[in-house]
Amino acid sequence: MTSNETDLRDAEAEADTLSIGRRIRFFRKQRGLTLTELGEKVGRAASQISTIENGKRETSVTLLSAIAKALHTEVAELIDPTPVDGRQALELEAERNQASPMYSSLGLPQVRIKSLPHDALEAIVGLQRQLGQVLERRAATPEEARRANRELRERMREKNNYFADLEAQAAELLRLADYESGTVSQRQTAMIAEKLGFSLHYVSDLPNSTRSISDTANNRLYLPNADAAADPRSHLLTSLAAHVLGHDSPKDFSEFLQQRVEANYLAAAVLLPQSAAVPMLVEEKRKREISVEHLRDMFGVSYEMAAHRFTNLATEHLGLPVHFMKVHRSGTIHKAYSNDGLPYPTDPLGAIEGQFACKRFTSRTVFRVADRFSPYYQYTDTPEGSFWCTARVLPGGDFAISVGVPFAHVKWFEGRESPIRSKSACPDPACCRQAPEDLAEKWENQALPSAQMHASLLAAVPPGAVPGVDDTEVYEFLERHSG
């Protein structure tokens, strides 16, 4: 690709497909061309030009250059995100609002924006703005948590969830433990603590709200007595991470989240070293048998840590876009990451945590599978395309972890032959969030449920009359017991 093409792609990225399409329509009409006439000039059908003008299809640099030439203008004019006039500014705002998950969740009809009189368009945009402000006010109590989660996820996506500085820190810790290859032993993690000047003290009376306590005056690290369900190496490394990374007491919730993510990343980068994990994954990709289970078993870590680590390495080293989700059995999303376009539910502030995952997603359907020993694989068709996922229910049965990729990349994975397929229409509420009309009519004024919600989600639960409650399941329960 030439430097000029790269510059054009960078500039095009700043303008979305909708604004580019609207500018193409503006210049086409200014030149007095029909869709058919412009299509003939660039070798495309009129329907394809219409799709581009409506913002439903991205254009290549080559096609964009051809369109600009046919319209006697420059590519820079077509990709300029500035609206050509006040009318177009309103149209773009209205179209973007209608395409948002917030609007979809309200179940309102789509309006043909371009055919509206100017005063009607102004009224609709004004109402959309007011609605957005009302919903933001409803989410004001957990606002900091929601914004912090969204901003952190955006930073992770920008880096493809790969952080070279943390990888370098992990490599240095492994050097202290004389690590060469294979599984990192418990003795080696203890050696890291020793080389950093800490003595380890395993106790049975740690406060319930803590995972560890550091006595920085005496360089003592207090950890809980061995728990059969937990990996003591992970506990130790996440506790040491604060000292290795120079963390102080967080000044706000955003910094708290950042520190927690960095500590978990560093621990995973030590227990699944890049130097050993990447060659393994590259070889598995060559053999078309990539598996999170293989990572878990090779390095003796939890499935959740192996899944997290896979997202760190998959895009950077394998060129694979991925998504990750941790979902409570109630359906609420505990953690999520994506750079592959999977349509997550969001609240008005863009937060995912605390929202309900679609009941058709792999992370929900896996709870209904009796076999908890074997991997579970599923394809899911969504409005944004088809995705393949593998999922497991974690020990204890409260949470499930799913990892997946778009359909185009499933050829590299074990489990690609899965016959299981589901279809999700979310964020359309009719998909799985809206109760059937007959049940809603019968029970919506006679149901008063009490929500059961994981405590860590209380700062970011979705707004509603009874946050965290699935109305459909409540109505179905009442229906079963009404006789």
Secondary structure, DSSP 8 states (H G I E B T S, - for coil): --HHHHHHHHHHHHS-HHHHHHHHHHHHHHTT--HHHHHHHHT--HHHHHHHHTT-S---HHHHHHHHHHTTS-HHHHH--S-SSHHHHHHHHHHHHHTSHHHHHTT-----GGGS-HHHHHHHHHHHHHHHHHHHHHT-TTHHHHHHHHHHHHHHHHTTT--HHHHHHHHHHHHHTT--SS---HHHHHHHHHHTT-EEEEES---TT-S-EEETTTTEEEEE---TTS-HHHHHHHHHHHHHTT----SSHHHHHHHHHHHHHHHHHHHS-HHHHHHHHHHHHHHT-B-HHHHHHHHT--HHHHHHHHHHHHHHHH----EEEEEETTSBEEEEEESS-------TTS--TTSB--TTSHHHHGGG-S--SS-EEEEEEETTEEEEEEEEE-TTSSEEEEEEEEGGGGGGBTTTT---EEE--TTSTTTTTS--HHHHHHHTTT--------GGGGGG---SSSTT--HHHHHHHHHHT--
